[in-house]
Amino acid sequence: MFRSVNRRTVIGVWFAVLVAVAGAGALSGVSITIGTSALWFFACVVPPAVMLMIWRGAPPPTVAEVLHAVDRRD
């Protein structure tokens, strides 16, 4: 299941959840100020940015994998 999850999916879900929470807050009558807007902006941007920096692609092949690939060519 987790193999099919990629960065775009996770970030899309993150933004969808935050928009849903913000929409529920706006519908319930929460006042939207400059400070609240800045807080929501950082809550929306910082976690996906950190995740993009940390979540790398496939790891480089190990020495054993390289040696095994060389042995299979013969």
C-alpha positions as CSV (number, residue, x, y, z in Angstrom):
1,M,0.0,0.0,0.0
2,F,2.7,2.5,0.9
3,R,4.7,1.8,-2.3
4,S,2.0,3.5,-4.3
5,V,2.2,6.7,-2.2
6,N,4.3,9.4,-3.7
7,R,5.2,12.9,-2.8
8,R,2.5,14.6,-4.8
9,T,-0.2,12.5,-3.3
10,V,0.9,13.2,0.3
11,I,1.3,17.0,-0.4
12,G,-2.1,17.0,-2.1
13,V,-3.7,15.3,0.9
14,W,-2.0,17.7,3.2
15,F,-3.3,20.8,1.4
16,A,-6.8,19.3,1.2
17,V,-7.0,18.6,4.9
18,L,-5.8,22.1,5.7
19,V,-8.3,23.7,3.3
20,A,-11.1,21.6,4.8
21,V,-10.1,22.7,8.4
22,A,-9.9,26.3,7.3
23,G,-13.2,26.1,5.5
24,A,-14.8,24.6,8.6
25,G,-13.3,27.3,10.8
26,A,-14.5,30.1,8.4
27,L,-18.0,28.6,8.4
28,S,-18.1,28.4,12.2
29,G,-17.4,32.1,12.5
30,V,-13.7,32.2,13.4
31,S,-12.3,35.7,12.6
32,I,-9.7,35.7,9.9
33,T,-6.9,38.2,10.7
34,I,-3.5,38.9,9.3
35,G,-1.9,36.8,12.1
36,T,-4.2,33.9,11.5
37,S,-3.6,34.1,7.7
38,A,0.2,34.1,8.3
39,L,-0.1,31.1,10.7
40,W,-2.2,29.2,8.1
41,F,0.3,30.1,5.3
42,F,3.2,28.7,7.3
43,A,1.2,25.6,8.4
44,C,0.5,24.9,4.7
45,V,3.9,25.6,3.3
46,V,6.5,24.5,5.8
47,P,5.7,20.8,6.4
48,P,5.5,20.0,2.6
49,A,8.7,21.9,2.1
50,V,10.5,20.0,4.8
51,M,9.1,16.7,3.5
52,L,10.4,17.5,0.0
53,M,13.8,18.1,1.4
54,I,13.9,15.0,3.5
55,W,12.0,12.5,1.2
56,R,14.6,11.5,-1.3
57,G,14.3,9.1,-4.3
58,A,15.6,5.6,-4.4
59,P,18.8,4.9,-2.4
60,P,22.0,4.3,-4.4
61,P,22.8,0.7,-5.1
62,T,24.9,-1.0,-2.4
63,V,28.3,-2.7,-3.2
64,A,26.6,-6.1,-2.9
65,E,24.0,-5.1,-5.5
66,V,26.7,-3.8,-7.9
67,L,28.8,-7.0,-7.5
68,H,25.7,-9.2,-8.0
69,A,24.8,-7.3,-11.2
70,V,28.3,-7.8,-12.5
71,D,28.2,-11.5,-11.8
72,R,24.9,-11.9,-13.6
73,R,26.2,-10.4,-16.9
74,D,28.5,-13.4,-17.6
